[in-house]
Amino acid sequence: MMVGKRGSARGGRCTFWVRLAAAALVVTATGCTSLSPSGSSTLPAGQEASPVATTPAPPPEPTVRVAASSGTASYAKPVRLVVTAGSFESMQVSSKKGKQPLDGSVSPDGRVWVSEAAPKPAASYRAVARVKDSTGQVSTMKMTFKAAPVPNDKRVAFTVTPNNGATVGIGQPVVVRFLTPIDRRAAMQKVMQVKAKNPAGKAVRGSWSWLSSREVHWKPTKFWTPGTKVSLDMRIAGVKAATGRYGRQDYSQTFTIGASHITRVDASTHRMQIHRDGKLVATWPTGTGKKGLETYSGTYIVLGKAAVVQMDSCSARITCDKKDPEFYDEKEYWATRIT
């Protein structure tokens, strides 16, 4: 017996005939189309789907950054700025206030900009770059970055004599004493400048002289002229002074030359003449020390004076033996300390 019947398959529509037999059920399907789980049709074998139009992804935007894992530039080496998804057409870098430009150059492939010198420690910088993206379009990009500070255990520490704002005598040198040895003296000396003009406006000439790896003096070629204004500029920020030692920040100070006071001592006559502003104002008797321990001839600079000073033969390297007749330990009044 043959029974005709229309039926449907789940997920689609299907027309089929069912033939019943004594021991078997035969299903013959024709013209059946099923749907995918999303509801789209699955074409019969041998048929191809039409292509679906897609919108291409936009090219990645260029980015500029400091080539350091911390994102902070080192004070000990040149700055490296890198660009991704593009290339540098030009680059200008200066301090955040627009001063102190940091010169540099772009690599041949345009991917890296490198400064000629290291940045100032703890300084902030502004970079303005013209960048070409992957499509050839050029745009201006701006960014800021900062240099790391010099830690305490790596900084160059020092003292300066005379004090800032002081009024000193005509023989006073500029004295810089460092707390640690300076191995790169030429590099330090290059950035330490003394400028001075006498009251007539004439520049004063002089030079630096290293007494040791920790002390350097600047002296004029002749005595200062009273009324001269002197300035010291130490542009040492970021300068390598020794292994593991860098200048933390620049330093400057000024001082003024006061009246002329010159004392001339004649060891043969034991006489001392005191001159003030070029005029003889007093003549005193004086001694120059015991025979064999006389004061050396030469020009001395007065470093200071005190109403009372405890003096002893031990610190003078004469004798520390109290039984020695040369031993002494006593107070001296109105003492003057000279070089």
C-alpha positions in Angstrom: 0.0 0.0 0.0 1.4 3.5 -0.8 0.5 6.5 1.2 1.4 10.1 0.0 2.3 12.6 2.8 3.8 16.1 3.0 6.1 16.7 6.0 8.7 19.2 7.4 12.3 18.8 8.7 13.4 20.7 11.9 15.2 23.9 11.1 13.9 24.0 7.4 11.3 23.0 5.0 11.4 19.6 3.2 8.9 17.7 0.9 9.2 13.9 0.9 7.2 10.7 0.3 6.9 7.8 2.7 6.5 4.2 1.4 5.4 1.6 3.9 6.6 -1.9 3.5 6.1 -5.0 5.8 9.6 -4.9 7.3 11.1 -1.5 6.3 10.5 2.2 6.2 12.0 4.0 3.2 12.2 7.8 3.2 12.7 9.5 -0.1 13.5 13.3 0.2 13.5 15.7 -2.7 14.0 19.5 -2.9 15.1 19.8 0.8 16.9 23.0 2.1 18.1 23.2 5.7 19.1 26.3 7.8 22.2 26.8 9.7 22.0 27.5 13.5 22.1 31.2 12.8 19.2 31.0 10.4 21.1 31.3 7.1 20.5 28.9 4.3 23.0 26.2 3.4 23.2 25.9 -0.4 22.9 22.4 -2.0 26.2 20.8 -3.1 27.7 22.3 -6.3 26.4 25.8 -5.7 28.7 28.7 -4.5 27.7 31.6 -2.2 28.0 35.1 -3.4 30.9 37.1 -1.8 30.0 39.4 1.2 31.3 42.9 1.0 33.5 43.9 4.1 35.0 47.3 5.2 38.8 47.3 5.4 40.3 48.0 8.9 41.9 51.5 9.2 45.7 51.7 9.4 47.2 51.8 12.9 47.8 55.3 14.3 51.5 56.3 14.8 52.7 56.6 18.4 55.9 58.3 19.7 57.6 57.2 23.0 60.9 57.3 24.9 62.9 54.1 24.2 63.1 53.1 27.8 61.2 50.5 29.8 60.4 53.1 32.5 59.3 55.8 30.0 61.8 58.2 31.6 65.0 59.3 29.8 68.4 58.7 31.4 70.5 61.7 32.6 73.6 59.7 31.7 73.1 59.1 28.0 71.4 60.6 24.9 67.6 60.4 24.6 66.1 58.0 22.1 62.6 58.6 20.8 61.0 56.0 18.7 57.9 56.0 16.4 55.7 53.0 15.7 53.4 52.6 12.6 55.1 55.5 10.9 58.4 57.4 10.4 59.8 60.8 11.5 59.9 63.6 9.0 61.4 66.0 11.5 61.8 66.5 15.3 62.2 69.4 17.6 62.9 68.9 21.3 63.3 71.7 24.0 62.8 72.2 27.7 59.1 72.4 28.7 59.4 76.2 28.8 60.6 76.3 25.3 64.2 77.1 26.2 67.4 75.0 26.1 66.9 73.0 22.8 68.0 69.4 22.8 69.5 68.9 19.4 69.5 65.5 17.7 69.0 63.6 14.4 66.7 61.1 12.8 68.0 57.6 11.8 68.1 56.8 8.1 65.0 54.6 8.3 63.1 57.4 10.1 62.1 55.2 13.0 64.4 56.7 15.8 65.5 60.2 16.9 68.6 60.4 19.0 69.8 63.5 20.9 73.4 64.7 20.6 73.8 65.1 24.3 72.2 63.7 27.5 69.3 65.6 28.9 69.5 67.7 32.1 68.7 65.6 35.2 65.1 65.9 36.4 64.3 68.3 33.5 61.0 68.2 31.6 61.1 68.3 27.8 58.6 68.9 25.0 58.9 67.1 21.6 57.1 68.3 18.4 57.4 65.7 15.6 56.2 65.6 12.0 55.3 61.9 11.4 54.3 60.1 8.2 51.9 57.2 8.7 51.7 54.0 6.6 49.4 55.7 4.0 51.9 58.5 3.4 49.9 61.2 5.3 52.0 63.6 7.4 50.7 65.0 10.7 52.2 66.9 13.7 52.5 65.0 17.0 53.4 66.4 20.4 54.6 64.7 23.5 56.4 65.5 26.8 58.9 63.4 28.7 61.1 63.8 31.8 64.7 62.9 32.6 65.5 60.9 35.7 67.1 62.8 38.6 70.6 62.0 39.9 70.4 60.0 43.1 72.2 61.1 46.3 74.8 58.4 46.1 75.8 59.5 42.5 75.8 63.3 42.8 78.8 65.6 42.8 78.8 67.5 46.1 81.0 70.6 46.7 81.5 73.8 48.7 82.4 77.2 47.3 84.5 80.0 48.9 83.7 82.9 49.2 80.1 82.7 50.2 77.3 83.9 47.9 76.9 87.7 48.2 80.1 88.2 50.3 82.5 91.1 50.0 86.1 90.0 50.0 89.6 91.3 49.6 91.6 91.9 46.5 93.5 88.6 46.8 90.6 86.2 47.3 90.5 83.3 44.9 87.4 81.4 43.9 87.8 78.0 45.7 85.7 74.9 44.9 86.2 71.9 47.2 84.6 68.6 46.1 83.6 65.9 48.6 84.7 63.1 46.3 87.6 62.9 43.8 87.1 64.4 40.3 88.6 62.1 37.6 87.4 64.1 34.6 88.8 67.5 35.6 88.8 68.9 32.0 85.1 68.1 31.6 84.3 69.8 34.9 86.6 72.8 34.3 85.0 73.4 30.9 81.5 74.0 32.5 82.8 76.2 35.4 83.0 79.8 34.3 84.1 82.9 36.3 83.1 86.2 34.8 84.2 89.6 36.3 84.3 93.2 35.3 86.1 96.0 37.1 84.4 99.3 37.9 85.6 100.6 34.5 83.8 97.8 32.7 87.0 95.9 31.7 86.8 92.1 31.8 89.1 90.4 34.3 91.3 87.6 33.1 92.3 84.6 35.2 92.5 80.8 35.2 91.7 77.6 37.1 94.4 75.7 38.9 93.9 72.2 40.5 95.6 71.7 43.9 94.3 68.2 44.1 91.5 65.9 42.7 89.2 67.5 45.2 90.2 71.2 45.1 90.4 73.8 42.4 91.1 77.6 42.5 90.4 80.4 40.1 92.7 83.4 40.4 93.0 86.6 38.4 96.3 87.4 36.7 96.8 90.1 39.3 95.0 91.4 42.4 91.3 92.3 42.0 90.3 95.9 41.6 88.1 97.1 44.5 84.5 97.3 43.4 84.7 94.4 40.9 81.7 92.2 40.6 82.4 88.5 40.2 80.1 85.7 39.2 80.6 82.0 39.2 78.5 79.8 36.9 78.9 76.0 37.4 76.8 74.4 34.6 77.5 70.9 35.9 74.0 69.3 35.7 74.4 66.0 34.0 78.2 66.3 33.6 80.1 63.1 34.4 82.8 64.1 36.9 84.0 60.6 37.8 82.9 57.0 37.5 79.4 56.9 38.8 79.4 60.6 39.7 77.3 63.3 37.9 76.4 66.9 38.5 72.8 67.1 39.8 72.0 70.7 39.0 73.6 73.9 37.9 75.0 76.3 40.5 75.8 80.0 40.4 76.7 82.8 42.8 78.2 86.3 42.9 80.4 88.3 45.2 82.0 91.7 45.3 85.6 92.9 45.8 86.0 95.3 48.7 88.7 97.7 49.7 92.4 97.1 49.0 94.3 95.9 52.1 98.0 95.0 51.5 100.6 94.3 54.2 104.3 94.0 53.2 106.7 92.3 55.6 110.5 92.6 55.4 112.1 89.7 57.3 115.5 91.3 57.2 114.4 94.5 59.0 111.5 92.9 61.0 109.2 95.6 59.8 105.6 95.4 58.6 103.9 98.1 56.4 100.1 98.3 56.2 98.6 99.8 53.0 95.0 100.6 52.6 93.7 101.6 49.1 97.2 102.1 48.0 98.2 104.4 50.9 100.6 103.6 53.8 98.6 103.8 57.0 100.9 102.1 59.6 104.3 100.5 60.2 104.7 97.8 62.9 107.6 95.7 64.2 107.2 92.0 63.5 108.9 88.6 63.7 108.9 85.9 61.0 109.5 82.9 63.1 112.4 81.1 64.9 115.5 80.4 62.9 114.9 77.3 60.8 111.1 77.7 61.1 110.9 81.1 59.4 107.8 82.1 57.3 108.5 81.4 53.6 108.8 84.4 51.3 106.0 84.9 48.9 102.5 86.3 48.4 99.9 85.1 50.9 96.1 85.4 51.0 94.3 86.3 54.2 91.6 83.6 54.6 90.2 84.7 57.9 90.7 86.2 61.3 89.6 85.6 64.9 89.8 87.3 68.3 91.2 84.2 70.0 92.8 81.1 68.6 94.2 78.1 70.5 97.6 77.3 69.0 99.9 74.4 69.8 103.2 73.0 68.6 101.7 69.5 67.9 99.2 70.8 65.2 102.0 72.9 63.8 104.0 69.7 63.4 106.9 70.9 65.6 106.5 68.6 68.6 103.8 66.9 70.6 106.1 66.0 73.5 105.2 68.2 76.4 108.7 67.8 77.9 110.3 69.2 74.7 111.4 72.9 75.1 109.8 73.6 71.7 106.4 72.5 72.9 103.6 75.1 73.4 99.9 75.2 73.8 98.4 78.6 74.4 95.8 81.1 73.4 96.7 83.8 70.8 94.7 87.0 70.3 93.7 88.7 67.1 95.0 85.9 64.9 95.0 86.1 61.2 94.9 82.9 59.0 96.9 83.0 55.8 97.5 80.5 53.0 
